[in-house]
Every structure is written in structure tokens, then in C-alpha cells.
Amino acid sequence: MITTSLTLGELAALMKQAAGVTVDAGKLEEAPDTPFATLGLDSLGLLGIVGELENKYSVALPTDAERCKTPAEFLGLVNNALRTGV
């Protein structure tokens, strides 16, 4: 079981690293329910982020992770998976 959680700042860094989308971490924190599409992240970019997280934490994330529409939804799902290992 992993005892860490993904933050909005880390997600912003992953968006840049895995998908080439630059988003200010402060803006994500101010409006975590902004749709990924509005931020310029498409489903392929989100899939890249999921892959990075699975490699980093050695945990298979639920298939729903790549279907999340907002950073808040994504963080909730990812952090639950990291906490429970499922």
C-alpha cells in the first residue's frame, strides 16, 4: 500500500511532462473542477499521465482514470487507488 497522494501541483507537472500541456499549479488549485479539455489536455494526454503514475507507483490505476473529466475527479480516483492499492 502506498502512503502518498498526488497533489494538484504534481498533476500540473505531469501534464507538462507527459502531455506537453503547461498549466499553472495555482490555477489548478483555484479551479480543480475545470475540465481537462478547457486546460488543453485530451484523452491521449491523460492516458500518458496514467501510464507515468502506474510506472512511478507500481500500481495499476482503474480504467476510469483515463476517462476523468476534471483534475479534482482524477485526483480523487488516483489517490483512492494509491491509498487502497486497487
Residue pairs with C-beta under 8 A, 6 or more apart in sequence:
1 83
1 84
1 85
2 57
2 59
2 82
2 83
2 85
4 57
4 82
5 75
5 79
5 82
5 83
6 53
6 75
6 78
6 79
6 82
7 75
8 25
8 28
8 29
8 32
8 71
8 75
9 25
9 28
9 29
11 28
11 49
11 71
11 74
11 75
12 23
12 24
12 25
12 28
13 25
14 49
14 52
14 53
15 21
15 22
15 23
15 39
15 41
15 45
15 49
16 22
16 23
17 52
18 45
18 48
18 49
18 51
18 52
19 41
19 42
19 44
19 45
19 46
19 48
19 49
20 45
21 39
21 40
21 41
21 45
23 39
23 40
23 41
27 34
28 34
28 39
28 71
32 70
32 71
32 72
32 75
33 70
33 71
33 72
34 70
34 71
35 69
35 70
36 42
36 45
36 46
36 68
36 69
36 70
36 71
36 74
37 69
39 71
43 66
43 67
46 65
46 66
46 68
46 74
47 66
50 61
50 65
50 66
53 59
53 61
53 78
54 60
54 61
57 82
59 81
59 82
59 85
61 77
61 78
61 81
62 77
62 81
62 86
64 77
65 74
65 77
65 78
65 81
68 74
68 77
